[in-house]
Amino acid sequence: MFRVNRKKSLLTVFVLISILLFTACSSKKVSEEGNSLDGEPEWKIAIETPDEKTVELTNLDMDEVGTVDIEATMRKKDGTEEENKWSGMPLKEILEFAKASEYSTVEIEAEDGFSVVYDKEIVESDGTILAVEVDGKKLDEKSGPVQAVVDGEGAKLWVRQVSKIKVSK
């Protein structure tokens, strides 16, 4: 019969357990929606308030801010319209989260520096959100991870890859 070397067996068991522990600890935990569950944000947006404070908004703050699903229509240059179902956070709720409820305009800036200024009417509209999903799917790299959606407005007001929000009095 085979003779088992106790030291080799213990070493093998130790190596296997170490590999399993390392793999389990280093893997990123993700929810069904694709959000990180390990406490590390997937994206960050800097909110500059009128009192010169900067508040950081991440995907981990979405539950606190509150999310909505809306049907939003984008008007294109050629006069056609495109309607989709968007999921995200209302811009007015994001400003409350940042304690920046007094403002006259809000500037939304993309990663590439492109920016658009919204007046109070647009900001407070139920159709103005920072979206993270379209038609039930996470935004792709070209559009997201976060896109400003303004229902019923032209594409020039829809900002992709949002990285900064500047709130002005």
N, C-alpha and C positions, 0 to 999 in steps of 0.2 A: 504494500500500500504506500501511498504518498505520505511523506513526512512533511509537515507544515512547519516552517520556520516562524516562530512567534514574532520575532523582531520585524521580519519582512511583512508579515500580516498587519501588524500594528502601524507600520510606516505607510503601507498602502491605504489603510483606513484613514489615517491622519491626512494624507495628501488628498484623498477624495472629499473628505469633509471640508478641508480648506478651500478646495476648488468650488464646492457648492456654496459655501458662505461668501466667498469673494464674488461669485456670479450674482447671488441674490442681493448683496449689498450694493453692487455697482450698477445694477440695472435700473433704468428710469421707470418709475411707476407712473402710469398714464390711465386716466379715467376713460369710460366708454366714449366720451365726447372728444377725447384726445388731449385733455388738459393734464398738466403735470400734477401729480399727487405727492411728490417728494419735497414740497416746500420751495422749490426753485422756480421762479417765474419764467415763462416762455417768452414774454415780451414786456417791455416797459415803455411808458409814455410819461414825459415830464410835463407837469402842469405848473406854469408860472403864473402866480396870482398877482393882483394889483398891489398888494402889500409887499411885493418882492420876495415872497416865499416860493419855494419849489416843492410841490407835492408829487410823489411818484405813484402812478397808477399802473397796476400789473394785472395779468389774468387772475391772480390769486384774490384780487379785490372785487371780482365780478359779482359774487354772491352778496356782498355788502352793498354795492351800488344798486344791484337789481338789473335783471335782463328782461328784454321784451322781444317779441317776434312781430315784425311788421311786413306788410306788402308795400313795396316802394317802387315808384316809377321814375326812371331816369329819362330825361328828354335829350336826344342826341342832336348833333349839329344839323343833320340832314332832315330833321323834323320828325323822325320816327321815335317811338318810345319803347323802352324795355322795362318789363315788370318782373321782379323777383321777390322771393321771401327772404328777409334778412333777419338775423338774430344778433343782438348786441345790447349795449347800454345806452339809454337816452343821454344825450349830451347835457341836458339840464340837471340830471341826477349826478353826473360826473362832477359838475361844478359844485353841487351841494356837498359831495364827498370831499372835495378839495377846499371846502369852506370859502368859496368864491362866488357867493350868490349875488353880489352887487357888481354889475358890469354894464358896459354899453356895447362892447364888441368882443368877439372871441376869434382869435386867429388859430387855424388848424394848419400845422406844418408837417410835411412829409419828410421821409429820410433823405431824399435828394435835395431838400431845400425849398421845393415848391410849397406855396402857402396860399390860403384863401381866408378872407375875413368875413365872418358871419355877424349880422346884426342881431339884436335881441329877439326879434320876431322869429328868425330862423332857428336860433339856439333853443327857444322855448317850444318849438313845434314838436308834437308827438312823433313826427316823421323824420326827426333828426337824431341819428344814433351813431355811435361808433360800433360798427359791426365786426363780428369775428367769424360769422358763418353766412353763406348764401345758399339758399335752396337745400338746407340741411347738411352742407359740407363746409369744413374749415376753409377759410380763404387760402388761395394759392400764394406762392412767393411773390408774384407780380402785383397782387392786390393787397396782401396782408403782411403781417398777421392781423392788422386792424385797418379798417377802411371807414372813412366818414361817409355816411349816406344821408342825403337830403331829399326826401320824397317830393316828387313833382318838379324838381329843379333840373337845370342842365348839368351835363357831365362836368363842367368846369368847377362846380361846387362840391363834387364828390372827390375826396382826397384819399388816395391809396397810400399804404405804408405809413400811417400816422405815427409820428415820433414825438411831437411836442404840441402843447396847447398853451397859448398865451392869452390871458384874460386881462382886459383893459377897462378902466372906469370911464 
